[in-house]
């Protein structure tokens, strides 16, 4: 009697062609675009600071600075697209484990301290439990916090505070980033969660970006077994919350 072919388990099934395409795109962008862009930024930095002598007319230094800053913006966009592709195509990219939260939140706040000072904004990590723990991937959590804190700084008026809290809620821990100032209409929130969405409101037109931040945070939060939500009050500000499992 002929043997029936064994059924393929999910782990043995080959990935769909779309995943191969995404990974091929990711490899191409990583090497063919990001590598030369880093060179452009590096050489523009050398020219901006005139490391090998004066350039002559002051306009040259100004133009080199524009090239450098534009290159950094483009590199940031590439990195966001890469993160989005990886999170969508690699379900096991993040590996959450139980760790203490406050050190990671303080590290994220320190990464953005210089930018906040330049804008006249304070970052206040209001963490009351130094031993609070949750299940997360450090890189994934850092990705979420970097997007949320950077976004909050952009919209916080000068002299005001970006507040970061982490509180247990039953089986979960909620990490919230609040900024006063401009906030979108609550009806726009579901749409703004989608990649590349830019609304027509003053909120969205007031900053640069491709509209990938919330999409990346949502995917990363869900990949760690949690979730992401946004509460918006156009008159008082916005609170973005990453929810993580405690165990």
KELUM-743684 format. One record per residue (C-alpha): y, z, x; chain; residue number from 1; residue in three letters. Coordinates in nm, 4 decimals. Each point is the difference from the previous one (the first is absolute). Example, Ala and Ser with C-alpha at 12.3 -4.5 7.8 and 13.67 -1.06 7.14 Angstrom:
BEGIN
> Y,Z,X,seti,zaza,nugu
> -0.4500,0.7800,1.2300,A,1,ALA $
> 0.3440,-0.0660,0.1370,A,2,SER $
END
This chain:
BEGIN
> Y,Z,X,seti,zaza,nugu
> 0.0000,0.0000,0.0000,A,1,UNK $
> 0.3378,-0.0986,0.1418,A,2,UNK $
> 0.2306,0.2825,0.0880,A,3,UNK $
> 0.3271,0.0160,-0.1842,A,4,UNK $
> 0.3046,-0.0004,0.2266,A,5,UNK $
> 0.1478,0.3441,0.0419,A,6,UNK $
> 0.3223,0.0599,-0.1866,A,7,UNK $
> 0.3040,0.0276,0.2171,A,8,UNK $
> 0.1630,0.3386,0.0026,A,9,UNK $
> 0.3821,0.0074,-0.0190,A,10,UNK $
> 0.0184,0.0800,0.3719,A,11,UNK $
> -0.2264,-0.2964,0.0826,A,12,UNK $
> 0.1945,-0.2509,-0.2072,A,13,UNK $
> 0.2224,-0.2276,0.2049,A,14,UNK $
> 0.3718,0.0532,-0.0601,A,15,UNK $
> 0.1663,-0.2559,-0.2265,A,16,UNK $
> 0.1696,-0.2982,0.1587,A,17,UNK $
> 0.3400,0.1392,-0.0965,A,18,UNK $
> -0.0626,0.3004,0.2270,A,19,UNK $
> -0.0859,-0.2298,0.2898,A,20,UNK $
> 0.3242,-0.1852,-0.0648,A,21,UNK $
> 0.2031,0.3204,-0.0018,A,22,UNK $
> -0.1563,0.1200,0.3234,A,23,UNK $
> 0.0570,-0.3372,0.1665,A,24,UNK $
> 0.3638,0.0144,-0.1100,A,25,UNK $
> 0.0289,0.3526,0.1369,A,26,UNK $
> -0.1374,-0.1008,0.3401,A,27,UNK $
> 0.2316,-0.3003,0.0140,A,28,UNK $
> 0.3092,0.2027,-0.0847,A,29,UNK $
> -0.0951,0.2767,0.2429,A,30,UNK $
> -0.0246,-0.2345,0.2959,A,31,UNK $
> 0.1882,-0.3225,-0.0691,A,32,UNK $
> 0.3065,0.1555,-0.1634,A,33,UNK $
> 0.0273,0.3656,0.0916,A,34,UNK $
> -0.0590,-0.0427,0.3741,A,35,UNK $
> 0.2796,-0.2542,0.0655,A,36,UNK $
> 0.2297,0.1901,-0.2348,A,37,UNK $
> -0.0413,0.3107,0.2149,A,38,UNK $
> 0.1039,-0.2099,0.3005,A,39,UNK $
> 0.3115,-0.1226,-0.1811,A,40,UNK $
> 0.0970,0.3571,-0.0891,A,41,UNK $
> -0.0643,0.1216,0.3539,A,42,UNK $
> 0.2057,-0.2695,0.1729,A,43,UNK $
> 0.2798,0.0387,-0.2564,A,44,UNK $
> 0.0050,0.3714,0.0854,A,45,UNK $
> 0.0386,-0.0868,0.3695,A,46,UNK $
> 0.2932,-0.2310,-0.0781,A,47,UNK $
> 0.1631,0.2505,-0.2358,A,48,UNK $
> 0.0112,0.2661,0.2730,A,49,UNK $
> 0.0834,-0.2538,0.2753,A,50,UNK $
> -0.2698,0.1487,0.2220,A,51,UNK $
> 0.0282,-0.2776,0.2594,A,52,UNK $
> 0.3767,-0.0295,-0.0003,A,53,UNK $
> 0.2841,-0.0902,-0.2361,A,54,UNK $
> -0.0475,-0.2945,-0.2340,A,55,UNK $
> 0.3649,-0.1001,0.0081,A,56,UNK $
> 0.1637,-0.0361,-0.3397,A,57,UNK $
> -0.0562,0.3104,-0.2214,A,58,UNK $
> -0.1240,-0.2243,-0.2814,A,59,UNK $
> -0.3208,-0.0611,0.1957,A,60,UNK $
> -0.0879,0.3696,-0.0099,A,61,UNK $
> 0.0767,0.0096,-0.3718,A,62,UNK $
> -0.2179,-0.3047,-0.0672,A,63,UNK $
> -0.2863,0.1475,0.2030,A,64,UNK $
> 0.0225,0.3133,-0.2139,A,65,UNK $
> -0.0201,-0.2106,-0.3162,A,66,UNK $
> -0.3103,-0.1767,0.1353,A,67,UNK $
> -0.1597,0.3369,0.0829,A,68,UNK $
> 0.0762,0.1570,-0.3389,A,69,UNK $
> -0.1132,-0.3095,-0.1909,A,70,UNK $
> -0.3213,-0.0065,0.2024,A,71,UNK $
> -0.0677,0.3649,-0.0831,A,72,UNK $
> 0.0474,-0.0672,-0.3716,A,73,UNK $
> -0.2367,-0.2951,0.0153,A,74,UNK $
> -0.2567,0.2035,0.1949,A,75,UNK $
> 0.0222,0.2760,-0.2604,A,76,UNK $
> -0.0684,-0.2567,-0.2732,A,77,UNK $
> -0.3002,-0.1373,0.1916,A,78,UNK $
> -0.1381,0.3504,0.0461,A,79,UNK $
> 0.0370,0.0747,-0.3717,A,80,UNK $
> -0.1772,-0.3226,-0.0972,A,81,UNK $
> -0.2813,0.0802,0.2436,A,82,UNK $
> -0.0402,0.3491,-0.1439,A,83,UNK $
> -0.0105,-0.1386,-0.3528,A,84,UNK $
> -0.2654,-0.2578,0.0922,A,85,UNK $
> -0.2121,0.2566,0.1828,A,86,UNK $
> 0.0164,0.2540,-0.2826,A,87,UNK $
> -0.0939,-0.2653,-0.2557,A,88,UNK $
> -0.2845,-0.1559,0.1998,A,89,UNK $
> -0.1524,0.2982,0.1850,A,90,UNK $
> -0.1057,0.2697,-0.2496,A,91,UNK $
> -0.1181,0.2345,0.2773,A,92,UNK $
> 0.3079,-0.0414,0.2185,A,93,UNK $
> 0.1095,0.3607,-0.0572,A,94,UNK $
> -0.2395,0.2893,0.0584,A,95,UNK $
> 0.1347,0.3148,-0.1658,A,96,UNK $
> -0.1077,0.3440,0.1193,A,97,UNK $
> 0.1234,0.3489,-0.0811,A,98,UNK $
> 0.2932,0.0884,0.2255,A,99,UNK $
> 0.3073,0.2225,-0.0012,A,100,UNK $
> 0.2969,-0.1811,-0.1546,A,101,UNK $
> 0.3264,0.1573,0.1289,A,102,UNK $
> -0.0254,-0.1217,0.3642,A,103,UNK $
> -0.0327,-0.3605,-0.1187,A,104,UNK $
> 0.2941,0.0348,-0.2396,A,105,UNK $
> 0.2195,0.1552,0.2707,A,106,UNK $
> -0.0967,-0.2807,0.2398,A,107,UNK $
> 0.1071,-0.2600,-0.2569,A,108,UNK $
> 0.3315,0.1797,-0.0544,A,109,UNK $
> 0.0637,0.0017,0.3765,A,110,UNK $
> -0.0702,-0.3741,0.0236,A,111,UNK $
> 0.2841,-0.0640,-0.2448,A,112,UNK $
> 0.2423,0.2682,0.1209,A,113,UNK $
> 0.2133,-0.2339,0.2139,A,114,UNK $
> 0.0356,-0.2552,-0.2803,A,115,UNK $
> 0.0925,0.2755,-0.2460,A,116,UNK $
> 0.2655,0.1417,0.2353,A,117,UNK $
> 0.1501,-0.3456,0.0483,A,118,UNK $
> 0.0459,-0.0235,-0.3769,A,119,UNK $
> 0.1312,0.3551,-0.0375,A,120,UNK $
> -0.3117,0.1077,-0.1913,A,121,UNK $
> -0.2153,0.3112,0.0446,A,122,UNK $
> -0.3801,0.0122,-0.0300,A,123,UNK $
> -0.1259,0.3302,-0.1414,A,124,UNK $
> -0.3771,0.0572,0.0143,A,125,UNK $
> -0.0318,0.2864,-0.2486,A,126,UNK $
> -0.3549,0.1060,0.0859,A,127,UNK $
> -0.0895,0.3542,-0.1046,A,128,UNK $
> -0.3678,0.0069,0.1053,A,129,UNK $
> -0.0555,-0.0766,0.3690,A,130,UNK $
> -0.3783,-0.0114,-0.0529,A,131,UNK $
> -0.0034,-0.2317,-0.3022,A,132,UNK $
> -0.2798,-0.2541,0.0436,A,133,UNK $
> -0.1164,-0.3156,-0.1753,A,134,UNK $
> -0.2324,-0.2953,0.0480,A,135,UNK $
> 0.1845,-0.2875,0.1674,A,136,UNK $
> -0.0012,-0.2498,0.2840,A,137,UNK $
> 0.2791,0.0889,0.2489,A,138,UNK $
> 0.0978,-0.3617,0.0554,A,139,UNK $
> -0.0053,-0.0718,-0.3735,A,140,UNK $
> 0.2103,0.3051,-0.0814,A,141,UNK $
> 0.2452,-0.0887,0.2771,A,142,UNK $
> 0.0303,-0.3492,-0.1450,A,143,UNK $
> 0.0810,0.1435,-0.3441,A,144,UNK $
> 0.2529,0.2519,0.1297,A,145,UNK $
> 0.1759,-0.2512,0.2251,A,146,UNK $
> 0.0613,-0.2350,-0.2918,A,147,UNK $
> 0.1059,0.2731,-0.2423,A,148,UNK $
> 0.2283,0.1879,0.2400,A,149,UNK $
> 0.1586,-0.3219,0.1270,A,150,UNK $
> 0.0617,-0.1135,-0.3568,A,151,UNK $
> 0.1460,0.3388,-0.0943,A,152,UNK $
> 0.2412,-0.0053,0.2964,A,153,UNK $
> 0.1228,-0.3457,-0.1024,A,154,UNK $
> 0.1059,0.1206,-0.3447,A,155,UNK $
> 0.1204,0.3535,0.0725,A,156,UNK $
> 0.3814,0.0312,0.0012,A,157,UNK $
> 0.1637,0.1230,0.3192,A,158,UNK $
> -0.0024,0.3788,0.0247,A,159,UNK $
> -0.2948,0.0423,-0.2381,A,160,UNK $
> -0.3624,0.0993,0.0666,A,161,UNK $
> -0.3377,-0.1720,-0.0110,A,162,UNK $
> -0.2446,0.2671,-0.1182,A,163,UNK $
> -0.3716,0.0001,0.0836,A,164,UNK $
> -0.2377,0.2409,-0.1716,A,165,UNK $
> -0.3772,0.0514,-0.0005,A,166,UNK $
> -0.1516,0.2112,-0.2762,A,167,UNK $
> -0.3546,0.0574,-0.1276,A,168,UNK $
> -0.0738,-0.1043,-0.3573,A,169,UNK $
> -0.3531,0.0960,-0.0976,A,170,UNK $
> -0.2413,-0.2211,0.1934,A,171,UNK $
> 0.2847,-0.1989,0.1526,A,172,UNK $
> 0.2988,0.0335,0.2301,A,173,UNK $
> 0.3218,-0.1807,-0.0912,A,174,UNK $
> 0.2286,-0.1126,0.2824,A,175,UNK $
> 0.3370,-0.0924,-0.1481,A,176,UNK $
> 0.2998,-0.1683,0.1637,A,177,UNK $
> 0.3220,0.0335,-0.1998,A,178,UNK $
> 0.3305,-0.1732,0.0600,A,179,UNK $
> 0.3201,0.0407,-0.1994,A,180,UNK $
> 0.2148,-0.3035,-0.0655,A,181,UNK $
> -0.0969,-0.3429,-0.1255,A,182,UNK $
> -0.3298,-0.0420,-0.1828,A,183,UNK $
> -0.1544,-0.2854,-0.2011,A,184,UNK $
> -0.0405,-0.0099,-0.3738,A,185,UNK $
> -0.3300,0.1761,-0.0891,A,186,UNK $
> -0.1068,-0.3133,-0.1885,A,187,UNK $
> 0.0074,-0.1932,0.3300,A,188,UNK $
> -0.2387,0.2341,0.1851,A,189,UNK $
> -0.3334,-0.1703,-0.0922,A,190,UNK $
> 0.1348,-0.3379,0.1075,A,191,UNK $
> 0.1456,0.1356,0.3251,A,192,UNK $
> -0.3449,0.1336,0.0912,A,193,UNK $
> -0.1182,-0.3603,0.0392,A,194,UNK $
> 0.0349,-0.1784,0.3365,A,195,UNK $
> 0.3164,-0.2002,0.0708,A,196,UNK $
> 0.1751,0.1169,-0.3161,A,197,UNK $
> 0.3768,0.0218,0.0241,A,198,UNK $
> 0.1823,0.0971,-0.3145,A,199,UNK $
> 0.3283,-0.1360,-0.1250,A,200,UNK $
> 0.1637,0.3421,-0.0134,A,201,UNK $
> 0.2618,0.1317,0.2410,A,202,UNK $
> -0.2659,0.2376,0.1315,A,203,UNK $
> -0.2129,-0.2809,0.1386,A,204,UNK $
> 0.2849,-0.2192,0.1201,A,205,UNK $
> 0.1531,0.2850,0.2013,A,206,UNK $
> -0.2587,-0.0075,0.2798,A,207,UNK $
> -0.1945,-0.2490,0.2063,A,208,UNK $
> -0.3759,-0.0300,-0.0212,A,209,UNK $
> -0.2838,-0.2058,-0.1396,A,210,UNK $
> -0.1065,0.2470,-0.2676,A,211,UNK $
> -0.3259,0.1053,0.1677,A,212,UNK $
> 0.0537,0.3726,0.0581,A,213,UNK $
> -0.1203,0.1408,-0.3314,A,214,UNK $
> -0.2919,-0.2450,-0.0109,A,215,UNK $
> -0.1153,0.1194,0.3420,A,216,UNK $
> 0.0403,0.3673,-0.0954,A,217,UNK $
> -0.1960,-0.0537,-0.3227,A,218,UNK $
> -0.2874,-0.1768,0.1772,A,219,UNK $
> -0.0128,0.2554,0.2824,A,220,UNK $
> 0.0098,0.2958,-0.2409,A,221,UNK $
> -0.2817,-0.1441,-0.2089,A,222,UNK $
> -0.2030,-0.0837,0.3127,A,223,UNK $
> 0.0155,0.3716,0.0874,A,224,UNK $
> -0.1329,0.0921,-0.3447,A,225,UNK $
> 0.3370,0.0949,-0.1440,A,226,UNK $
> 0.2849,-0.1716,-0.1790,A,227,UNK $
> 0.3695,-0.0817,0.0019,A,228,UNK $
> 0.2677,0.0471,-0.2645,A,229,UNK $
> 0.3771,-0.0323,-0.0286,A,230,UNK $
> 0.2433,0.1859,-0.2253,A,231,UNK $
> 0.3448,-0.1541,-0.0229,A,232,UNK $
> 0.3283,0.1157,-0.1487,A,233,UNK $
> 0.2714,-0.2610,0.0675,A,234,UNK $
> 0.2679,0.2711,-0.0174,A,235,UNK $
> -0.1654,0.2686,0.2127,A,236,UNK $
> -0.2461,-0.1595,0.2404,A,237,UNK $
> -0.3631,-0.0839,0.0593,A,238,UNK $
> -0.3160,0.1981,0.0759,A,239,UNK $
> -0.2986,-0.1816,0.1519,A,240,UNK $
> -0.3264,0.1957,0.0060,A,241,UNK $
> -0.3189,-0.0550,0.1981,A,242,UNK $
> -0.2921,0.1888,-0.1533,A,243,UNK $
> -0.2922,0.0972,0.2245,A,244,UNK $
> -0.3280,0.1744,-0.0719,A,245,UNK $
> -0.0325,0.3512,0.1374,A,246,UNK $
> -0.3733,-0.0384,0.0707,A,247,UNK $
END
